[in-house]
Amino acid sequence: MLSNKYKLTVIMAGFFWLSLLGNVALADETSPSNDDEIRRLAQKTQILESELQRVQNQVATLRRQSNPDHLSPTEIANHQSLVTSLHPFFIIGTPVVSSPYIGINSEFNASDLIVNQPYVNEDLYLLQQRKRIYNYLIENGHSFPATPVVNLSGKVESQIYHTSHFGTFQNNSATDINLTGIELDTEILVNQWVTGLIAFVYDNTPPDMSPRRIDNSHVFLERGFLTIGNLAKFPLYATMGQFYVPFGQYSSSMISDPFTKILGRTKARALELAFSKQFNDENNLNLSTFVFRGPSRTSIDNNGLRNYGANAEYIFTKPKWNIDIAGSYIRSIADSIGMQHNDNDGTNNFEGFATNNNTEILNPVSGLDARGTLSIEAFSVTGEYVTASRSFSQTVLSFNGQGAKPSAFHVEAEYKFNVLEKPSAVIIGYDQSKDALGLLIPKKRYIATVSTSIWKYTIESLEFRHDIDYSATDVAQGQSGLGFNPINGTGKSGNTITLQVGLYF
């Protein structure tokens, strides 16, 4: 086995040697005046020739030895030095890799890749991943690269679905094929202390002026931030840019978004200061605070950093089970994506607090989030609750004539197993909301999903969900003083079945 490794090294060294000789010859033909470049390439050629000669001598020595245990300490040290000198981080400048990193295997279903991590607390995940990479390099005798490393991760997801309540619980069924998700994430590890992420996604919503969805399909920057920190050396870190602030988590193995995610997830251009410490193999504590400007405000002239919040998470791990509990606070829950845009398009409709500048004028109502996950071997159960801390003013957001206090709850249970050695899972879940009619969130949802990975780095999922709307006697209104149309419940229910196929890298 050792001699085969040396043969492969000889081939690699010879390839680089011939490539450099070709570059020298090409430089001689095309740029005769560039003497410095020729001399530099010639020096590199001499170095590689020397390395090649050394490897050839080692191969000859190994052929004379029948037992690899007979290697002398000097020969072993020389081999380790050569492998280190030929490590990709050292010989090709700035490497561009597709996650996972070299030497670290990923899950068959790609569940551990960057693109499949929750968007909330994404910076913490990247720091934890880099800590694992750092430890791996140290354990294998490598130092952290002096040049930047660019890590690419992404996905392509497509769906076939049929629904019996297309739109807001109208009597319209629909069947469709759609390209529902494309994403390209670029992580940049500049040095041991600075990490950046640039994430582009494509928008599959229909354009305003054309019935053809392909007339939209534009790509936009979904997230972009930089993080200063190194958890292998120091527990504090800071993140600044455009990202989902750490209010809630909204993790789910379903295709459809849980009600909690619709109600509470908040994206902003923000600053986060955080602490993450793994005290031992069992105890891990994560704390974070954040601040951002936010669109909602008490007056037109209020342009300061008016929204902020905090998050706390504790993880307790045992060999066969673990528990993750957390809680979050945000000063103004009206800045969440679901409250800013409720998809209630139409003339004189309340489309969320981002309808216009006047709809953003309101007194802040804080939001609270509590969540937990219990995992016992292949079984796990997750629950999350998001709520406004008090009612909105009746003129800002109402439900049945009173100030609304919207809230949402999501719970799901998952069992993982293998089918013909392919990772698979069965997930069942339940969602419920309160006072959320004005945000077009259904009253209840029953949902079930089965998923598998027929091919590596793919996930195939089949989901069934049953949604129940608010009663026909329920009515909601947003910013009633501006004369928007009321939003009425229908008392109806509907079913949707979705098949999704996704590839991930």
Secondary structure in CASP SS format (residue, H / E / C, confidence):
PFRMAT SS
TARGET T0000
AUTHOR 0000-0000-0000
METHOD secondary structure of the structure
MODEL  1
M C 1.00
L H 1.00
S H 1.00
N H 1.00
K H 1.00
Y H 1.00
K H 1.00
L H 1.00
T H 1.00
V H 1.00
I H 1.00
M H 1.00
A H 1.00
G H 1.00
F H 1.00
F H 1.00
W H 1.00
L H 1.00
S H 1.00
L H 1.00
L H 1.00
G H 1.00
N H 1.00
V H 1.00
A H 1.00
L H 1.00
A H 1.00
D H 1.00
E H 1.00
T H 1.00
S C 1.00
P C 1.00
S C 1.00
N C 1.00
D H 1.00
D H 1.00
E H 1.00
I H 1.00
R H 1.00
R H 1.00
L H 1.00
A H 1.00
Q H 1.00
K H 1.00
T H 1.00
Q H 1.00
I H 1.00
L H 1.00
E H 1.00
S H 1.00
E H 1.00
L H 1.00
Q H 1.00
R H 1.00
V H 1.00
Q H 1.00
N H 1.00
Q H 1.00
V H 1.00
A H 1.00
T H 1.00
L H 1.00
R H 1.00
R C 1.00
Q C 1.00
S C 1.00
N C 1.00
P H 1.00
D H 1.00
H H 1.00
L C 1.00
S C 1.00
P H 1.00
T H 1.00
E H 1.00
I H 1.00
A H 1.00
N H 1.00
H H 1.00
Q H 1.00
S H 1.00
L H 1.00
V H 1.00
T H 1.00
S H 1.00
L C 1.00
H C 1.00
P H 1.00
F H 1.00
F H 1.00
I H 1.00
I C 1.00
G C 1.00
T C 1.00
P C 1.00
V E 1.00
V E 1.00
S E 1.00
S C 1.00
P C 1.00
Y C 1.00
I C 1.00
G C 1.00
I C 1.00
N C 1.00
S C 1.00
E C 1.00
F C 1.00
N C 1.00
A C 1.00
S C 1.00
D C 1.00
L C 1.00
I H 1.00
V H 1.00
N H 1.00
Q C 1.00
P C 1.00
Y C 1.00
V C 1.00
N C 1.00
E H 1.00
D H 1.00
L H 1.00
Y H 1.00
L H 1.00
L H 1.00
Q H 1.00
Q H 1.00
R H 1.00
K H 1.00
R H 1.00
I H 1.00
Y H 1.00
N H 1.00
Y H 1.00
L H 1.00
I H 1.00
E H 1.00
N C 1.00
G C 1.00
H C 1.00
S C 1.00
F C 1.00
P C 1.00
A C 1.00
T C 1.00
P C 1.00
V E 1.00
V E 1.00
N E 1.00
L E 1.00
S E 1.00
G E 1.00
K E 1.00
V E 1.00
E E 1.00
S E 1.00
Q E 1.00
I E 1.00
Y E 1.00
H E 1.00
T E 1.00
S C 1.00
H C 1.00
F H 1.00
G H 1.00
T H 1.00
F H 1.00
Q C 1.00
N C 1.00
N C 1.00
S C 1.00
A E 1.00
T E 1.00
D E 1.00
I E 1.00
N E 1.00
L E 1.00
T E 1.00
G E 1.00
I E 1.00
E E 1.00
L E 1.00
D E 1.00
T E 1.00
E E 1.00
I E 1.00
L E 1.00
V C 1.00
N C 1.00
Q C 1.00
W C 1.00
V E 1.00
T E 1.00
G E 1.00
L E 1.00
I E 1.00
A E 1.00
F E 1.00
V E 1.00
Y E 1.00
D C 1.00
N C 1.00
T C 1.00
P C 1.00
P C 1.00
D C 1.00
M C 1.00
S C 1.00
P C 1.00
R C 1.00
R H 1.00
I H 1.00
D H 1.00
N C 1.00
S C 1.00
H C 1.00
V E 1.00
F E 1.00
L E 1.00
E E 1.00
R E 1.00
G E 1.00
F E 1.00
L E 1.00
T E 1.00
I E 1.00
G C 1.00
N C 1.00
L C 1.00
A C 1.00
K C 1.00
F C 1.00
P C 1.00
L E 1.00
Y E 1.00
A E 1.00
T E 1.00
M E 1.00
G E 1.00
Q E 1.00
F E 1.00
Y E 1.00
V C 1.00
P C 1.00
F C 1.00
G C 1.00
Q C 1.00
Y C 1.00
S C 1.00
S C 1.00
S C 1.00
M C 1.00
I C 1.00
S C 1.00
D C 1.00
P C 1.00
F H 1.00
T H 1.00
K H 1.00
I H 1.00
L H 1.00
G H 1.00
R C 1.00
T C 1.00
K E 1.00
A E 1.00
R E 1.00
A E 1.00
L E 1.00
E E 1.00
L E 1.00
A E 1.00
F E 1.00
S E 1.00
K E 1.00
Q E 1.00
F C 1.00
N C 1.00
D C 1.00
E C 1.00
N E 1.00
N E 1.00
L E 1.00
N E 1.00
L E 1.00
S E 1.00
T E 1.00
F E 1.00
V E 1.00
F E 1.00
R C 1.00
G C 1.00
P C 1.00
S C 1.00
R E 1.00
T C 1.00
S C 1.00
I C 1.00
D C 1.00
N C 1.00
N C 1.00
G C 1.00
L C 1.00
R C 1.00
N E 1.00
Y E 1.00
G E 1.00
A E 1.00
N E 1.00
A E 1.00
E E 1.00
Y E 1.00
I E 1.00
F E 1.00
T E 1.00
K C 1.00
P C 1.00
K C 1.00
W E 1.00
N E 1.00
I E 1.00
D E 1.00
I E 1.00
A E 1.00
G E 1.00
S E 1.00
Y E 1.00
I E 1.00
R C 1.00
S C 1.00
I H 1.00
A H 1.00
D H 1.00
S C 1.00
I H 1.00
G H 1.00
M H 1.00
Q H 1.00
H C 1.00
N C 1.00
D C 1.00
N C 1.00
D C 1.00
G C 1.00
T C 1.00
N C 1.00
N C 1.00
F C 1.00
E C 1.00
G C 1.00
F C 1.00
A C 1.00
T C 1.00
N C 1.00
N C 1.00
N H 1.00
T H 1.00
E H 1.00
I E 1.00
L C 1.00
N C 1.00
P C 1.00
V C 1.00
S C 1.00
G E 1.00
L E 1.00
D E 1.00
A E 1.00
R E 1.00
G E 1.00
T E 1.00
L E 1.00
S E 1.00
I E 1.00
E C 1.00
A C 1.00
F E 1.00
S E 1.00
V E 1.00
T E 1.00
G E 1.00
E E 1.00
Y E 1.00
V E 1.00
T E 1.00
A E 1.00
S C 1.00
R C 1.00
S C 1.00
F C 1.00
S C 1.00
Q C 1.00
T C 1.00
V C 1.00
L E 1.00
S E 1.00
F E 1.00
N C 1.00
G C 1.00
Q E 1.00
G E 1.00
A C 1.00
K C 1.00
P C 1.00
S E 1.00
A E 1.00
F E 1.00
H E 1.00
V E 1.00
E E 1.00
A E 1.00
E E 1.00
Y E 1.00
K E 1.00
F E 1.00
N E 1.00
V E 1.00
L C 1.00
E C 1.00
K E 1.00
P E 1.00
S E 1.00
A E 1.00
V E 1.00
I E 1.00
I E 1.00
G E 1.00
Y E 1.00
D E 1.00
Q E 1.00
S E 1.00
K E 1.00
D C 1.00
A C 1.00
L H 1.00
G H 1.00
L H 1.00
L C 1.00
I C 1.00
P C 1.00
K C 1.00
K E 1.00
R E 1.00
Y E 1.00
I E 1.00
A E 1.00
T E 1.00
V E 1.00
S E 1.00
T E 1.00
S C 1.00
I C 1.00
W C 1.00
K C 1.00
Y C 1.00
T E 1.00
I E 1.00
E E 1.00
S E 1.00
L E 1.00
E E 1.00
F E 1.00
R E 1.00
H E 1.00
D E 1.00
I E 1.00
D C 1.00
Y C 1.00
S C 1.00
A C 1.00
T C 1.00
D C 1.00
V E 1.00
A E 1.00
Q E 1.00
G E 1.00
Q C 1.00
S H 1.00
G H 1.00
L H 1.00
G C 1.00
F C 1.00
N C 1.00
P C 1.00
I E 1.00
N E 1.00
G C 1.00
T C 1.00
G C 1.00
K C 1.00
S E 1.00
G E 1.00
N E 1.00
T E 1.00
I E 1.00
T E 1.00
L E 1.00
Q E 1.00
V E 1.00
G E 1.00
L E 1.00
Y E 1.00
F C 1.00
END
